[in-house]
């Protein structure tokens, strides 16, 4: 069996965060992502509200340096109140 990794770093890596639609949560997420991945361009962030506006999906396209960076980012996002799921 080969010892190849699934990802070659650095690489563009999408992270989708499902959140409850609450005030200031998106700003908190942006701050966390920037802390781990650096500044993002306007085209690197997209947002889509659920049909009844109760939830929101925010997708970040980051430049991932390594697996540890992704794991640390996921851990901090997961511990943020209002975050429902991270893909």
RAHU-V781200 format. One record per run of one state. SS is the DSSP state (2 for helix, 1 for strand, 0 for the rest). FROM is the first residue (numbers start at 1). TO is the last residue. Records with the same first field share a line. If there is no record, write none. Layout:
BEGIN
SS = FROM-TO ; FROM-TO
END
This chain:
BEGIN
0 = 1-10 ; 21-24 ; 38-41 ; 50-54 ; 65-66 ; 79-82 ; 87-87
1 = 11-20 ; 45-49 ; 55-64 ; 83-86
2 = 25-37 ; 42-44 ; 67-78
END
